[in-house]
Amino acid sequence: MRDRKSKKMKMGIDILMTVLLFLLMAYHYTGQMWHEITGTAMFVLFICHHVMNRKWYLTIGKGKYPAGWISLTVMNLCLTVDVVLLMFSGIMMSGYVFRFLPFHGSVSFARRVHMTAAYLGFLLMSFHIGLHMGSVFGRIGNKLKEQEEKKRGFSLLRAVLLLLVCVVSIYGIYALNKRNFLGYISGSTMFAFFDYAELPVYFFLDYAAIMIFGITAAFLIQKIITGGLKGMAGKMKKHFTEHKKRYVILAVVLMVVCILFFVFGGLTYVRRHYRTVSVNRSQVTKTEKVDMNGKKGIIIYFTRVGNTNFKENVDAVSSASLMEENETLIGNSELLAEMLENAAGYPSYAIKTKKKYSSGYGATVSEAKKEMDANTPSELENDFPELSEYDTVLLVYPLWWGTLPMPVQTFLEKNDLTGKTVYSLVTHGGSGFGSAVQDTGKYTKAQVSSENLSVYDDDVTEALPEVTAWVKRIAGLN
Ligand SMILES: Cc1cc2nc3c(=O)[nH]c(=O)nc-3n(C[C@H](O)[C@H](O)[C@H](O)COP(=O)(O)O)c2cc1C
């Protein structure tokens, strides 16, 4: 009786930990405070999980299959170290739960550790579940088999479940790449790209697929190590040959579903992200002129286009959502600046760098990181008009590595904006404002307004209503 109760409790804790894990990965939906609270709860449950499963430690080295036990022990140790790293790095960055603690270290280092440990931890946790799921899978398999024997035939449920696990696991590999797990784990990508506009259901489905992939991979690897795969393969082969026809029908149905999914979902994605989008510039920027209530302003923008040595065939090299009109490239910030120009009636000026960035998107990303790490100011090509006659600066730029691009930082540092108010319009690939608005104050003596706007890069062409409403707010009209 007590045994059953403790088993139920263990199961409850495990399920709760899995739910919390998903919430922790969804940082951009929960926000920092809830992320910290959830993380703390997770750590408490992690300790409970260890205490309740303490008997497992006694079994170390006593398993039937040494290789199986070694891999399990190493995996569990890695997971424990990973969770401890997560906790310490989390505490170092804490702005709410552990704010009172004195040891706040290098936030940038802690952030890197936290990000690597978080994504690695998600995978390790999936493997951990997979390695301990052997008995659960066995029980489900036996139940379905019993039913099959009773009916003396083909268990559609069993076949569908098997196919589903295969398809979801394959999709999990794709999602692993789509969600840039390897980039975060290896540290080659420093900032998490979040699509704030994405419906949470898509986010959680992708993570569920990644977890199912992890569980399946660990389960199969364990089977290989313990020699159980051979028997399993033999049974499956017998089953498939007995019910060949039905599996062929199922496979065809599945293929049709996949093709439809690719055509309607995949192609749209490819078009949006890997090709330049044609726009009718005057049409997407035409808007009502807002009365700025006497505020005299200027628009300063920075964009990749004009500051990059693009090759002729830009589609093949950009891999970013660039736009074009009559074969002339237009940057996202440039288009947003034009919308502002039409709405506020302010003149606009582009920040131009002397040294141009490389044509490839990836190369620009690396170059930008290098100059930011080295804190090298950009050499700017242009002189701006006398800024003293303006009281308002509308600053438009893309988010680079979670903050302002170096040329924008340099512009702010080189121009005295004392007494003016800076409003920021940030376009991004998923990270929202990042830390750009907070960072702006480091480079300028101007007052940094809290009335700012961020636009997701794919939404730039449709951003006019939002931009116009923002201009009205700046003018104090709503
Ligand atoms: C060097 C570089 C770094 C970037 N870093 C980020 C980032 O940290 N977060 C983000 O959401 N998007 C990031 N992006 C994507 C851009 O902010 C986004 O695509 C923007 O709309 C591009 O605007 P533009 O066409 O005016 O240059 C980055 C792009 C580049 C080229």
The ligand as a Gaussian input file, in Angstrom:
#p B3LYP/6-31G(d) Opt

LIG

0 1
 C       24.370000      40.697000     -37.430000
 C       22.937000      40.351000     -37.120000
 C       22.576000      40.054000     -35.836000
 C       21.237000      39.820000     -35.520000
 N       20.894000      39.552000     -34.230000
 C       19.603000      39.370000     -33.920000
 C       19.206000      39.128000     -32.573000
 O       20.006000      39.069000     -31.652000
 N       17.907000      38.914000     -32.337000
 C       16.974000      38.972000     -33.328000
 O       15.818000      38.780000     -33.057000
 N       17.311000      39.203000     -34.610000
 C       18.596000      39.417000     -34.931000
 N       18.945000      39.651000     -36.233000
 C       17.884000      39.768000     -37.269000
 C       17.578000      41.235000     -37.624000
 O       17.401000      42.038000     -36.477000
 C       16.288000      41.336000     -38.427000
 O       16.300000      40.456000     -39.511000
 C       16.047000      42.768000     -38.940000
 O       14.697000      42.898000     -39.366000
 C       16.941000      43.152000     -40.091000
 O       16.713000      44.502000     -40.421000
 P       17.455000      45.255000     -41.620000
 O       16.911000      44.665000     -42.897000
 O       17.055000      46.691000     -41.491000
 O       18.920000      45.081000     -41.485000
 C       20.260000      39.867000     -36.551000
 C       20.658000      40.124000     -37.872000
 C       21.973000      40.366000     -38.162000
 C       22.387000      40.652000     -39.579000

